[in-house]
Amino acid sequence: MASSESSWLLPGAGVTKGYDSESHSFRICVVFFSGLAVYNAVELVVMILLSFRRYRGLYFWSLMLASLGITPYAMGFLIKYLAIFPPVGANSNARWLAIVLLTMGWWPMVTGQSVVLWSRLHLVAGRGARGQRILRITKWMIIINAVVLHIPTTVLTFGANGIDSSTKFGLAYNIMEKIQMAGFFVQETILSSIYIFETIRLLQVSLQEGTRKTMKQLIAINAIIIIMDLVILGLEGASLYILQTLLKGIIYSVKLKLEFAVLGKLVKHV
């Protein structure tokens, strides 16, 4: 049991199993961050349903799945960090519920975010041979990363949080967590950088003022996305696991809102 009010901010805290703390500030932070992430996700889902006339297409479904993934992700960590599950050795159904929820949410939340960006990439990359090559390479990048990064991390997540988890499982999970964070950071940075580069290239062509405004917003939003990803990566690098996982749901919901705000307008101007 953590005795210090700030022990949850220590490197490595909460990586395996739960985090049994009586700290009121910690519990308030968990509820606040989880609640804000869920609120943003619900608001985003409502906005998507009201904005689309037809519920079809990769852009729509990737937005929906990425948004829907935020809620189980946030609720899983809420259950885990507030130590709702029984003590080790007793019936631990709630422990596994937390792990299943956060894992089910993590897959669509993270990879779904990249698919949202990819689904509108053709609007700036173009439909020529060069644009098709960019789309093909980035598509396979997303698919390969989903398999190589999601599956091992999921296996190690269940192992590190299990009742009979060993130190080796915990160490392996800690390493894999950093690898997958770096991998997905590189993936999203590549996608955002392509948007920035291709949009700057389009701005060199004579465009209407409304189109130029949307293009500049697209550049700004992708720059903000890279900065937010850097914040999450920095927290992971510092092993501030609890703070990183609590902020991740909020940051991904904000990124989706920003993308939804601009990518939807992009099709009208390109």
Protein Blocks (a to p, Z undefined) as FASTA:
>chain_A
ZZbfklmmpghihkgccdddfbfklmmmmmmmmmmmmmmmmmmmmmmmmmpmbdgdjklm
mmmmmmmmmmmmmmmmmmmmnomaccehiacklmmmmmmmmmmmmmmmmmmmmmmmmmmm
mmmnopafklmmmmmmmmmmmmmmmmmmmmmmmmmmmmmmmmklcfklmmmmmmmmmmmm
mmmmmmmmmmmmmmmmmmmmmmmpccdfklmmmmmmmmmmmmmmmmmmmmmmmmmmnopm
klmmmmmmmmmmmmmmmmmmmmmmmmmmZZ
